[in-house]
Every structure is written in C-alpha cells, then in structure tokens.
Amino acid sequence: MMDTIKIGRKFQMVLPAKIRKAMNISEGDEIIIKTSGNTIVLIPKPKQYAKHLHGLHQDIWKGQDPDSYIREQRDAWPD
C-alpha cells in the first residue's frame, strides 16, 4: 500500500486513514523512524515488546528442552 502525504508548516505529517487502520495505529502511538539511503522508513513501535517477540525463533528450540540445554552449557563452564 502506498500513498502520498504533505509535510505541514511545522514539519508535521498526517498518516492517511487507510494506512492507520491497516497498521492498527491510534492517537498517541509511537512510530519508529529511520532512514535507509534516500528512503524514510516508518515502523509502528510495538505496544508491548514481550508480546511482539513472543514465539520468535521458536523453531530453534523444537525438540530441545531449554532446561537441559542450560544445564549442559553450565556444566561445560570451567570451574
């Protein structure tokens, strides 16, 4: 989805309603802004990072017991 916006007098911009709705952005939400070359990237800041990251890389732990993995790693530490 792409749209055009205009920068206002105080360098403010208004996100179009269809983009706000699609990205579930509400008044007061924070947006992360970064540049990449000559491109500006806007990313909605997660409301809760723990919820946002939940399940990340879960495939790495598939078939592995995290407690036994930690125990093995700690046993490998020098005394």
N, C-alpha and C positions, 0 to 999 in steps of 0.2 A: 504494500500500500504506500502510495506516495502522494504528497500534497504540497502546496506552496503556501508559505506564510510570509508576513511582512514584519520587519523589525520596527517597533514603535519608537516614539520620541525619546523615551528613557531606556532605549535598547531592550525593551521587553518584547516577548513574543507570546502569542496565544496558540496553544495546540488546538487543531481542529477537533470538533466534537467526535467525528467518526474514529479518529486516532485515539482520543482519550477513552472512548468506550471500548475499542478493540484491545487497548493495553490496560484497561481497568485502572485508569489514573483519576484520582479525585483531588479536589481542592486541598491543599496542604501537603500533598505527597511530595517527596523529594525526587529529583531527577539527577542522575549522574551524567555529566557532560565531559566528553573528551574529544580530542582531535586526532585524526589519522591522516597525515598528509594535508590535503586541502579539503578534507571531509570533516564535518561536525557530527558526532555520534551522541544521541540522547538515549539513556537507558534508565528505565524506572528503577529506583532504589528499592530493594526488597524491604517489605514492611517488617519481616522477621527473618533474619539470616539463617537461624537454625531450621526453620520450616523450608526456606528456599534451598538449603543444602541437604536436607534430609534425603537419604537414598542415593546420594552422589557416590559413584564408584561402587555400588553395592555388588556388582558383578565380580569385583576383585575378591570379595570375601565369600563368594559362593562355594560351598563345600568346605569352608575353613572355619574352625571355631576360634573366634577372636581371643578368648581367654587362654587357650592352649598356645596360640601364636605368641602372645605377650609373654607367657611363661617361658617358652623356648628362647625367645630373644633375651630375656633377663638371665636365663641360665647360661647363655653364651657370653655374658659380660665377664671380663676378668675380675678376679677377687681383689 
